[in-house]
Structures are given as structure tokens and as C-alpha cells.
Amino acid sequence: MTCLIAVGSIFGVDSRATESDVLTLPDDATTFLKSFCADCHMEGAQEGGLAIDLDTLNDSNAANHAIWVRIHDRIDRGEMPPADYDTIPRRDRAALLQPLGEILRAQHRRNNGATLRRLNRREYQNTMNDMFGTHVNLMDRLPEDGQSHGFDTVGHALGISSVHLRQYIDAADTVVDAAIAKSSTPTPTETINANYADSREGDQFIGKVWKKLDDNAVVFFDDFGYPTGMLRGTSVKTPGRYRIEVTGYAHQSDQPITAHIGGTSFQRGSEKPTYGYVSFPPGPPTTIQLEAWIDERYMIQVTPWGLDTGQYNIRKSGPDDYEGPGLAIKNVSLVGPLVDEFPSRGHRLIFGKMDRREIPPSNPKHRLRSGYRASFEIVSDDPDQEVHEAVRRVASQAFRRAVRDDEVALYFDLYRSERDRGASIEQALRTAVSGILCSPDFLYFVEPGGKLNNHAVATRLSYFLNRTAPDASIRKAADDGRLSDPDERRRQVDRLLESKRSDRFIQDFADAWLNLREIEFTNPDERLFPEYDDYLLHSMKGETHEFLRHAIRVDLPSGQLIDPDFAMLNERLAKHYEIPDVGGPQIRLVHLNPSDVRGGLLAHASILKSSANGTNTSPVVRGVWVTERILGQIPPPPPPGIPGVEPDIRGAATLREQLDKHRDLASCQACHQIIDPPGFALECFDPVGGWRTRYRSLGEGDRVNRKVDGRSVRYRLAQPVDASGQTVQGDSFDSFVQFREIVAANDRRIAQTIVEKLLTFAIGREPGFSDREEIDRIVDSTRNSGYGFRSLIHSVVASELFRTK
């Protein structure tokens, strides 16, 4: 069994130009550089860490190419030479920009082929589980993927090692084992019924913190932390998909009460998944249904949200005389495991119509033993022929195309060698299947150079929008050669965007583009932000995902991604954002008043938390985020030896005051004048996305008369927030709202950034200098829709960049 180890670079293995490749700048271009750049960046000077060396122009490795692109773009945008120089006429800049642009385009065009890239961890997990009908967590079994500018789909960042390959083999064996039936009949569906009144937890806590009603319902009046709401009688023995039914109602309340339905386990270090947030109305008992995958030995845990007993101490006085609202739970049922198909699609993929028979145990009573596992044998008059067909079937599915006879022979020989060692037909076939699943044709996007064929387009399109291998519909279109037709590609894009699997695209693209994968990297300081809770975190992520889903559905113009007249909210977000009259846990569209600051991406709590450190905010970090993720300008790294600026949580000084001193350094000024203003505009949002006019501190400042969950807050209010600034283009703003309007007006620039991010996500490489004309065509083709989000996706798929390697 062999596996390809591919290592490459966008710029190739040998980036040295040949004599015939050398392109030089004309005299008037070099004169421009020497006239306006020499004092700071030539002849030994390297202000801001940038030294211009004409000899590196034809040394087209990635680092030097990036430096010259940076020089070109900063001069093109008028950011350099700096403002203290006399204004330079555009025609004089063109003397440098035109020939330099031709050189950079030629360099990038010569070296811009996408590296052979492998499936990243999430793509691999999706593909394996979708192909075999399993539900195995494979991401945690594999090394973390490399990233380039936040994307884990870029070929040159996705390496592989012998350790990696060993883990692929183990993962393949695990999935194949999970897919193959262990019995002749499916696991029977069972119903588990439990209630708190008759539980061990009820015996311990009823009358102390819980109250039992006449209808046998048990009432929770608060989230006490302990008891947790765990219901021991709901422990699951067989992992699988279950229907969860919780019956309850709002007690002593005329308003619905929200509850968290989650899972818990006694296993050390086990996760506590959230199955959903639901709302129970007052009146007769209501049964809420959810479906979720529940692992072995997990139990249901129900916890109320939003209840506060105020001055009444239930632990001290008991619950019987308390007259406040509570959550009454009568019963919890689990129905499952729910089986849609038996045997699994993976079992059918491997064995097809083979006669796989259960070997009866020597004593039929053995079947009743706990842990009994049936044995099977394959009965066949021509096993080699059936295995040969099985290898072709599995390989065709795994390789995402029809397979050649020589490829089938390779894995059939693996089967034969195992048989010669004494393995059974099934054992030898499983080895051949594992070999297929470790092949480079499965683990990598094997794309021919130049124009992609129909199957390569199908693979790109499916992994782009559904994050998995092509399904039957798009495979059939590729087999028939219909993906060469623009109308068919457009139809497939719409179909994939409407499928349930498009949720994967929304989540993965948001994680990469908006850096939402960092949202749980830090935990907010409980002393500074006591209002932060798991429900808020859950809702934060939901807001951004629902916003992007809506943007795709209605083809939202790119400017409205920043400044819409609506927000996607539920009760938890509305409380956090101080927006009235929003109830219930379901996230939905809420129209905003013109004065509201919420709605657009810049005001999403998920993004504001991901760009903060849990204690305070940094205008630099958030400024870099806006500059790179929204405006598409990647700031250079800070010069070596220059310390970063840390926030002062004592409240004695604001970061703006500290950055004013930082910018006095000549090596820092040029970049900070670009990245600081967007960061200043977002200073009116705290690290958990709440609105603020003053910073919170644990030292100096005014006391706050506020309680959260019945406890007085410990933070103080320190320095006032100043969200004013001036963009590098000269646009002044006094508030976040004014800054948001400036950004939203630059809708074409936003659309261009989105296109660049979509292409990076879809084609496995970052667009470069020679791609700029095609990107301009992609963006311009969507002008009539206001650069709508869905239109941008369609235009990306229609482009030469998407359909060419």
C-alpha cells in the first residue's frame, strides 16, 4: 500500500528566472523609485522594515514577489510616497506602475498553478461519513491542518507525513468497521421514558431546590449550577440518532420560558453537547421534539435560562413558598436509535449483492449474551469476480470518477496477497478497501493541468458548496459531459446551495473568512463580563450563520452585508444588544430602526468576540481584521524588535493613548495609519460584543450599580470610549455608525474581497497578481445585483479561475 506525499508551492520548486525570462524596469520607472523611495527604502535605508532592491525583482520566489506587489499596490493607492511629499501626478506614477505590473503579472502567470492539495480534516470526515453512512468523529484523530491567511483549503499549507498516513489507515479501518453490519437485523428502536419526580436526582433535590407539582412535574426555578438538571434515567446504551421529546410548561408565568437541552456524561473529560434551546409556553403541557446524535452513556440535561429568584434564597428557604416563575418538566423520552437504512450505504457499497451469511453460534443462547458479536462469511461460486466488482465500485466512489482497469488491478492484487496469507474473503476485501481510502486519488484533488475536465469541475463544485464528494446528481452530470454547459453549472450551484449540506459551506467559509474558528479560543473574564454565558455563545454563532444563509438566499448586495436594515436575532442576542420585543430561542429576521447599530457583520458579537482576547480589545487586532477580511488589504507584519501594545485593564490609559505614542515610531506609522482607524471605530464594542461608552476595569473607575444573575458586578467604569478617526483615504468619522456608512459605500471593494476569499476557499490557492483582471471581470458581472452574495458565488463558478488549474 502506497500513498503520495506531495509538497509544493505556488511558486514552484525552482523560482530562478532564466536569461530569457528577465524583465527590467525602464529608466523612467527606476528614476521614480530613486526620486521618491530612496530616502526611506533604498541605499541601506529600510523604514518600516522595507528595503527596495532592484536586483530582487526577477528573483520570483514568494517572498520577493510579495514585496514588489506590496510596493506596487501602496503606490497605486496613493499611500506611498507619504503625505508629506508633494502630490505626484497620476501619469508620473504610471511610469512605474505600468511596467512593474507587467513584470509581476508575467511572474505570477508563470508560477501560479495550484499545488496538488489534499482533503483537509473536515472534508475528509464529511467524505468518509457521507460515503459510508457513518457518524465517526475523524477530525480529532488527525493532525491539525495548516492554514494560509485563515484558510485551511490552500494546497501549499496542507502537508502530510508518515504519521499522518498511519492515522489515515486507522481512520479508514474505523469507518469501514462502523459501516459493516454486525448483525443480520437492525438494532431495534427503543423508547426510554424518564422523569425527575421518580429519579435519584428527584429524591435528592425535590423540596430543597426543586418543587414537585400535583401532576408529577418537577419545577426548576433557576440554573443553580448544581444540581445540573441531569436526568440519570435517560442514559443511552447504543450510540445513534435519537428523537428527544421533552414535555413541560412555564409555571407561575404568563410568558414562555426557555430551556437548554443538552447532553452530559460521567466520562472524564467528555464534552457536553448542546442539542438545542427550546421554549415552553404557559398553560397545558407542551411536548418539544428535537433530533440529535447521542453517544453511548450520555444522558439528557435540562436547564432553564433567564430565571432569577431575586432576593428569595431558595437554597435557604426552600422552593415550596416561592411564587416566581419556573420551568416545569413532566417527562423526557428518547426514541432510537433511528435507522434510515439497513444495512448502511457503506455496507452495500462494499459488499453489493454478495451473499454474506451469519455463522450460527454453537449455542443459540449465546446471542442473548451482552456484547455478543455475530460472525459472518461470504458464500460465492466466483469470489474473485465479485471482489473485482466490489473494488471497482468502491474505487469509483472514492476517486469521484470512473476508474481504469489498471487501477482496479492494483487493489485487487492487494486483496489476493491477503488471501494468500490466509485471510478470509471479507478480511482481504476490507484491506483492499482501506488501501483505496489511503490512495492519493482519494486523499487529494487530482486535477489535470489547464482546463479542468467535467469530473474535476464536479469535485471542485461539490467540495466548494457542500464540503463533500459529488453526489449522484452532479456525478451523472459529469459522466454525461453536461458540466461544460454554463446553464447546467448554474443549475447545480443553485441545487447545492439549497441542500442541507450547504450549512457546511456557510460554517466552514465563515470560520475561514471571518475567523469565527477563534470564537472559543479565549474565555471572557467573568469579573469583567459576567453577562457572558453559553446561550450567548451559541446565539452568536447562530446569528452570523443565519445572516450569511439569508444573504445567499436573497442575493444580498455586498454593501448591505455591512449596513443592512435588519438583524438575525433571538431573545438572547436581543437582550445582549438591548433590542426590545424579541422573544424565544429561534433566530429570525428582525427589522431595525435607522438608529440601531446592529445587523451588519461589523456589529456581530461573534466577530467582535473572535477579534478580542477575553479581557479587553485591541484596535490593532480589530483594525487588521477589517482591513484584511472586509477591505481585502493584507497588512505587512510588524518590523522586528518592535513590541506590541498591550491593553491596560486597570483603566488608567486607553489603547488609543498608547497607540498615539506607538505611531510616533517612523517604522510603525505607515501601517498604523491604515489599520488603526477601523479598530478605533469598533472600540465602542466590548470583548463580548456588547455596546459600551466607557471601558470596564478592575482598578480605577466608577462603581456600577448592576446585578447579573442576582450578583453585583465587580467591574468599574473607567476611561470613555473614543470611536472617532480618519481613514487613510481621508474620510473622517465621529462614531461607529459613520464609519459603517463609509465602509458600506465601498461595496465594490467589499465584493472584490469576497470573491478573493471565495476563490481561495474553492480552488486551493490564493489569487495573485495575474488573476486580478479575471477577478475584476467576476465582480463587474454582478454590478446589476449590487454585487449580491449569491451572484458572486455564481460568477466565481462561471470564471476561468474556477474551471482551470
N, C-alpha and C positions, 0 to 999 in steps of 0.2 A: 504494500500500500504506500503510495507516494502522495506528496502534497506540494504544490508550488509555493515557494516563498518569493514574493515579489516586492522589491524595494525600488522605488523610483522617485523622480522629481519632475515637476512641471518643466524644469529647465534642462532635463536630460542628464546623462552621466558625464559627458564631456562638453562643457559650455564654452570652450575656447573657439573663437572665431577663426576661420581660415582667411588667408590673404584676400580671397575674392569676396568675402563677407564684410570686410571692413568698410564702415561708412563713417565719414568725418563731417564735422560741422564746418560750414563755410566761414570765411573770415569775419563777416559782419555778426555772425552768431557768437563766435568766441570773443569778439570785441564787446558785445553786450555783457557777457559774463564777467569779463575783466573790468568793465566800467562800473557795473552795479553790484557785483557779488564779491569781488576780490578782497575788499577790506575786511569782510567778516568770515569768508569761507574759502579763500584761496591763499596760496603762498604761506602756508603754515597756520593760518587762522581757521578755527573751526567752531564758530559761535553756535550755540545750540546743539553741539555735537555733530555738526555737518561740515565736512571738508569736501570741496569740489575738486576732483582730479580728472582732468580731461582724458588721461590715459585709461581710466576705468570704463569709459563709455562703450568700448567694444568688448569688454570682458563681461559677457552677458550672463554671469551667474545671478542667482535670485537676489542676493543682497545688493549688488551694484545696480542691477536693473531697477530695483525698488527705489534706490536713492535718486536715480535720474528721473523716474516717474514722479517722485515727490518734488524734485526741482521744477519739472515741467508744470505740475498742477498748481503749485503755490505761485508761480509767476503768472500762470494763466488766470487764476482767481484774483490776482492783484494783491495777494497777501505779501508778496516779496517783489521787489525790494520794499523795505518797511516804509511806513507813512512819512517818516522824516526826510525821505528823498523827494525831490521834485516829481510831480506826476509824469509818468512815462507814457507817451502816446501809444495807442494800441498797435500801430504799424511798426513801431520800434520793437515791441515785444514779439511781434510776429516774425521778426528777423531771426529770433532764436526758436520760438515755439514751432514754427512750421518744419524746419529741418530736423529739429530734435524729435518731434512727433513722428516723422517718417522713420527715423532710426529706431525708435522704441517700438513702433508697430512692426517693423521688419524683424527685430529681435524676438518679440513675443510670438509673432506668427510662426517663426522658425522653431519655437520651443514650447508651444502651448498645448501639446497633446495631453489628454488626461491620463494620469497614471492608472495602470490596472489596479482597481480598488476592490477590496473585499467587502462583504456584508459586515456592517457594524453589529454590535451585540443585539440591539433591538430588532434590526432587520432579520438577523439570524433567528432570534427567538420567535418572531412573528412567522417567518417562513416555515420553520420546523413544526410549530404547533398547528398552523393552518394546513400544512400538507398532511400531517398525521392525525389531526383531530384530537390533539392532546392539550394539556394545560400545565406544562412544566416550566418552572422558573429557570431559564437558562442564563439570563443576564448575570446573575450572581455567581455563576460557575466560570465565567470568562473574564480575562483581564479587562480593565477599563480601556475604552478606545481613546486614541489620540484625537486632538481637536486642532483645528486651524481657524482662528477668528470665531470661535464658538461653535463651529460646525464639526460634527463627527462623521461626516459623509465625504470628506476630502481624501482622495486616494493617497497622497504622499504622507498623510498623518496616520494612516491605518496600517501599521506594521504587523508582522506575525513572527512567531518564534516557535522553537520546538516544544516549549512548554504549552504555548497556545494550541498547537496542533494536538498535543496529548489531551488537552481539555475538550477539543472538538470531538475526538474519538469517544471520550467518556460521555459527552453530551449526546452524541448520536446513539450510543448504546442505551442511554437512559430513555430517550424519546421512543426508540423502537420498542423497548420493553414495555413502556407505558401504553403504546398503541396496540400491541398484540393482546388479544383476548386471553384471559386467564381461566375462563370457564366457558361452557357451551351455551350458557344463558346469561342475559344481562343481570347486573346487580339489581335486586328488587327495590322499587321505590318504597320508602317507608315514611311514616308521619310521626314526628316527635312532638308531643304536646307537653308544655310545662307552664307553671305559673309561680309567681313569687310567694303566694299565700301558703303553698304546700312545699316550699323549698327549704333547704338548710339555711339559706340566707334569710328567708322569712322568719324562721324560728329564732334567728339571732337578732334581727333588726326591727321586726314589727313591734310597735309600741314604744320603741326607742327613737328611731328617726323616720321609720316608715309607718304608714297607717293603713290598716285593713278595713275595707268597707263591707257593707252587708252583702253586696253582690260578689264578694270574694276578690274584688280588685284591690291591688296594693298601690298606695299613693306615695310618690316621691315629691317632696316639697322643695328640693334644692339639689344641686350637684355637690355633694359633700366631699368628693374625692374618695372617701371611704365611708360606708360601703360604695362599691363602684357601680352597682347595677348589674353585675354579672349574674347570670341565671344558670346554675350548675346543671340543671336537668336538660339543657339543650346541647350537651356535648355531642359532637359528630364523630362517628366511628369510621365512616368511609368518606374520603375527600371527594368533592364533586360540586356540581352546580345545584343550589337549593333555592326553593321558594320560601321566603321568610314572611310569615304572617304575624303581625303584632296587633292585638285588639286592645283598645284603650279609649280614653276620652279626657277632656280637660275638666278637672274637678274644682268646684268653687270658683269658676272663672266664666266670664262671658266672652272671652277671647280664646282662639286656638292656642295650644301650647306645643312648642317644637321639641322634638326628641332626637337624640343621636342614636342610631342603630349601628352597632359595631361588633367586632369580634375580639375575644380575649382568650388567652391560653395560659396554662400553668407552666408551659415550657420556657425554660430560662432564655432570655434574650429574644423571645418571639415578638413579631410585630403585632400591632393592634389595629387591624384594618378598619376603615370606615365603610360600611355598606350603604349608608345614606342618612340624610337628615329629613325627617318627616314631620307632619303637623297633625295633631289630634284636636278636632273641634269639640266644643262643649255639647252636651246633650247625650243621646244614646251612644253606646259603644260603637266605635268605627274600627274596621279592620284594614290595616295598611299592608300592602304587599310589595315586597322587593325580591329581586333575584340577585344572587351573588355566588361566587365560588368560595366555598368554605373548606379549609384544610382540616385534616384529621385532628381530633381532640380540641377543636375550637368551640367556644360557647358564645351565645348571644349576650350582649351587654346593652342595656337600655339606660340612657342618661338624659334627664331633662336639661333644656337650655333656656336661659332668660328668666329664671325664677330667683327671687331674692326675698328672704324672710325678714329682712329689715332688722328691727330691734328684737324680734322674737327669737329666742335661743331654743331651737328645737332639741338640741342635744341635752340641754339642761331641763327644759320644761316639758319635753315630750310633744308628740305630734297631735294628740287627740283634741286639744283645745285650740289648735291653730286654725284660723279662719281664712288664711290666704290661699291663693291658687296653688294647685298641684297637678301632677301628671298621674292619672290612674291607669294602671296596666292590668288587664284581666287575664290575658293569655298570650303565650308565644308558641307558634307552631313552625316546624321546619318540615318541608316536604322535599324528599330527594333521596339519593342523587337523581336529578332529572337527566334522562338519557335520550338524546335525539336520534342516535343511530347506534345499532349494534349488529355486528362488530364495528369498530371505529373505521373511519375512512382510511387511516393508516394501515390497519389490518387488511382491509380489502385491497389497498394499493400493493401491499407486499405479496399477499397470497392469491389474489384474484379468485379464480374458481377452483383452486387446489382443494383436494379432499383432505382437510385437516381434522383428524378424529381424536376425540378424547380417549385416553387409555384408561379403562376402568380400574379403580384401585382393587387391590386384593381383597379388601373388606369394604363393602359399600358404606359401612358406618363411618369410615374414615372421612367421608365427605362432610360429616357433621362436626368434625373437629375444628377448633379455632385455628386459623392460619392455614387451613388446607389449601393446597395449590395443585390444580389438576395438571396432568402430563398429557402431551399431545404427540401425535405422529402424523406425517404426511404419507398418504397412500396414493401411489401413482404407478401407472404402467409405463410412463415415459417421463421420469422426474427431470431429466436433463432438459427436455424440451420445455416443460412447464417453468423450470427455473430460468431458462434462457428468456422466455417471455416476461417473467417477473422482473429480471434485471433490466430489460428494455423499458418496461413500464415505469419502474422506479426512476431510472436514469433520465428518461424523457421528462418526467415531472420535476425532478431535481434540477436538471440542466436548463429547464424552461424552453426547450426546443426538441425537435426530433433528433434522435441520436444515431450515429453511424454504426455500422456493423463492427468495425474495429474497436469502438468504444465499448460495445456490449461484450465483445470477446475478452477485453481486459478484465472486467469484473466477473464474467463467467469463469475465467481461469482462476480467479481468487476463490470462487465457490468450489471449483474442482480440487484445488490444492487443500482446502479444508476438509473436503470429503475424503481425500486420500489419507488424511491424518486420522480419520475415524470419526469425524463429526457427523451428526445426523443431518438430514436434508435441511431441516429448519435452522439448525445452528449454522450450517455453512451458508445458507441463504442470508441469514442475519449478518454474517461477516461481510458478504458481498454488498449488502445494503449500507453498512457502516462505511465501507470503502467508497461507495458513491457519494456519501454525505461528507467525506473528507476530501473529495476531489476539488481541484481549482475551478472546474466548471460549475460546481455548486457554490463554493465559498466566495467566488469572485464574479464580478461583472465582466464576462469575457466578450469584449466588443471589438469588432474589426475596425481597423483604421479607416478614416474618411467617412463617407456616408453610411449611417447605420442601416442594417437590414431590418425587416419587419419584426423579427423576434427580439432584436436588441432594443428597438423602439418600444415594443410591448413591455420589456423588462424595465427600462427606464421609467416609463409612464406609470407602471404599477407600483414600483418602489417609491416613486415620487409622491403619488397621491393616496396610496393605500398601504405603503410601507411593507409590502409583502410580494411574493411571487405572483405573476399574472394568473388571473382566474380563467375559467373555461371560456368566457366570452371573448376576452382580449387575446387569449391563445388562438382561438378559432379565427379571429380577425387577422392575426399574424400569419397563421397557416395559409389563409386564403389570399394573402398579399394585400389586404384592404387597408393596412395602416399607412400605406403610401398616399392614400386619399385624405386630403385635409378635412373633408367633412366627416369621415369616419373617425379621425383622431379627435375632432371636436366632440363628436357624439360620445366617444369613450371617456374623454375628460369629464363631461357632464355626468355620465353614469358613475364614474369613480368618485366624484365629489359628492354624489347623493348617497353613496353606500355608507353603511355603518362604519366600515373601516377607514373612512376619511377622518374620523376622530383621531386616529393615529397621526395622520398628517398634521392636523391642527396642533396636537400636543407636541409632536417632535419638532415641527417648524417653529412653534412659539418658544420652545426650550432653547433652540439654537439662535434664532433671530433676536428674540427679546431677552435671552439669557435667563429664562424662567427656571432652568435647572438649578440655579443658585438660590432659589427662594427659601429652601430649608437649610442652607449652608450655615446660617447663624440663627441662634435663638435670641429674641429680643430680651433685654434686661428687664426682669419682672418689676424691679423698683422704678424704672423709668416709664415702662409701658405695661402697666398691669391689665389694661383692657384687651391685650392680645390673647387669643385663645385658638384652639384647634378648629372651631367652627369658622372663625375669621380666615384662617389659613386655607381651609377647604373652599371657602367662598371666593377668596382672592383668585385662586387658580381658575375657578369656575367662571368668574367674570371675564377674564381675558380669553379663555377658550370659547365661551359663548359669543363674545364680541367678534372674534375672528370668524366663527361659524356664520354669524349673521352677515358679516361683511362679504363673505363669499356668496351667501345665498342671494343677497340683494345687489351685488356688484357695487359695493360702497365706494364712492370716489376717494382717492388717496388723501385729499385734504381733510375729509371727514373722519379718517382714522385718528386724526389729532384733535379735531374740534367738531364733534357731532352734536346734535340736539337731543341725544338720548344716552342712556347708560343701561348696562345689563346688570340688574340688581336683585338681591333678595333682602330679607329682613336684616340679616347680619351686616351686610355691606351698607345698607341704608342707615342703620344705626351708627356705624363707623363713620360714614360720610355726612351724617346729620341731615339726611333727606327724609322728610316725613311721609307717612301714609304708604309704606311698603311693608306688607306682611307676608309671612310664610317663607319656607326654605327654598322654594323654586326660583331659580334665576331667570328673569324675563326682562323684556324691553320696558323701560320706564322713560317717558318723555321728561325733559328737564326744563327748568326756567332759564332764560338767557343769562341770568347772573350766576348760575351754577358752574362750579369749576370742574365737575366730574364728567365722565363719559369717554373722553379720548384716551389713547394709550398712555400719554404722559402723566395722566392722573390716576392710572390703575394702581391700586395698592400692591398688587403682585409685583409690578415692575419697580415701584418705589422701595419695596422691601428687598427685592433682589439686588438693588444697587446701593444698599446701606449695610452697615456692619452690625446691626442689632443694638448698638448703643447710641450712635449719632450718625450724621450724614456727612458726606464729603462732596462739595461742589465739583471737585475734580473728577471723582468717580462717576457721578451722575452726568457731568458735562461730557465726559468721554463717551458715555452710553448714548446720549442724544446725538452727539457728533457722528459716531460710528454707526449706530443701529437705525437712526432715522434719517440723517442727512448724508450718510454714505462716505464720510471722510474719516480715514483711519489715522489718528494722531500718532506721531513717532514716539518711541519710548523715551522716558526722561533721560537726560545726559547722565553718564556715570558719575558717582560721587555726590549727587545732589540728594539730600534726604527728603523724604516725603513729609507732608504736613498732616499732623495728627489732630483730631478734634479735642477740645478741652471740655470734658464732661463736668468740670467744676462750675462752668458757666461764667468764667472770668473774661473770656475773649471769644469772639465768633471766628469761624473759619475765614470769613471774608477779611477780617483784620489781619489774620495770619497770612493769608494769600497775598494781601497787598504788599507785605514785606518780601514774600517769596518771589513775586513778579519783578521786584527790583533787580533781581539777578538777570543779567543780559541773556544768559543761556536758557532761561525759563520763559522769558516774556513772550516770544513769538508764538509758542504753543498755547500758553495760558490765555492769551487774548482770544483764542478760538474756543477753548473748552470751558473756561470759567463762566462766561455769561449764561449758557444753558443750565449749568449747575446752580448758579445763583437763583435762576428763575424757579427751580424745583426746591429751593430751600424752605418754601412755605409748606412742604410736606415732611412729616417726621419719618423715622425709620420703619414704621409700620403703615405708612401711607395716610396717616391722619393729618388733617389741616392744622396748622399752627401759625400763630403770630409772634410767639416767643419760644425760645429754646427751653427745653427741660434740663434741669441739672440736679446733681446730688450734693451740690455745695452751695454756692451763692444763689440768691434769688428770693422771690416772694413765696410765702406758703400758699397752698392751694386747698380750698375747701371743696373737696370732691371725694366721693367714695366709689369704689369699684368692687362689686361682689361683696358689699357690706363692709369693706375695709377702707380706711382713709388712705389716700395715696401718700407716698413718701417723697415724690419729686417736688422740686420747686420750679418756678418760672424765672428764667434768667434773662439774657440779652434779647432784645427784639429781633425779629427776622427782617432782613432787607432782601427782597426778591427783585430788585431792580438791576439793570445792567444795560450794556450796549453790545450788539452783535459785531462780529468782525466786519460785516458789511456796512456798519454804521447805523443800524436800526436800534433806537432806544426803546426801553420798556420800563414801566414802573411796577409791574406786577406779573404774576404767572399768566393771568388771562391775556394780557397784552402780548407776552412772549408767545403764548399758544397761537394767537392770531397771526403772528409773524411767521411761525413755522408752518401753519396750515396753508398760508398763502403760497408757500413754495411747494405746491402739490406735484409739479413735475419732478423736482428733486427727490421728493419722498417716493414717488413711483419708480424712479430710477434705482433708488436704494433697494426697494422691494424686489425689483427684477434681478438685481445683482445677487441678493440673498436667495431668491428662488432658484436661480441658476446654480449657485454654489451647492445648494441642497440637492438639486436634481441631477447634475451631470458629473459630480465628483471632483470638481476643480473650481478654483476661484477665477472669475473672469479677469482678464488682464487688458493690457493696453490695446492690443489688436482687436479685442472684442467690442470696443466702445461704439463703433459705428453700428454694429448689429444691435447692441443694447439700445441705442438711440432709436433705431427703427422699431424695436419692440415697444418701447414707451410711446413713441409718436402714434403707433397704430391704435392706441387706446385713448387718444385725446378726446374723442367724441363721448366717451363714457365718463369723462372726468378722471381718467386713469383708474377705472374701477378695479377692485381687487380680483374679482373673477375674470375680468377681461385681461388683466395682466397675466394670470395663470394660463389662459388660453393662448395668449400671444407668445409666452415663453415656450409652450409646447409646439407652437407652429414655427418657431425660429430655427434657423440653420444651426445655431449653437446647441440646441437640444437634440437635433437629429444628426449631429456629426460628432465624431471623436477626433 
